[in-house]
Amino acid sequence: MVAHCGAGILGGIGFTMSIFTTNLAFPGHHETVNAAKMAILLASLSAGLLGYIWFRLFAKPAVNSEEVTVVA
């Protein structure tokens, strides 16, 4: 469940189609396109940071069975 939530947060990183759609939606409106690009990039950066924080706080590292040593 933790991994699914983290992957969902990291899903916000995909910004290239949003920028492409913005260029098509507002031809000739350079200020609007630039404002939209900045918002898209800020949202992508936020998603990346939140996803990183989520995994650092809640995801448990996998234990490799070859590295586990038993102390008697």
Protein Blocks (a to p, Z undefined) as FASTA:
>chain_A
ZZmmmmmmmmmmmmmlmmmmmmmmmghilmlmmmmmmmmmmmmmmmmmmmmmmmmmmpcc
dddfklpccdZZ
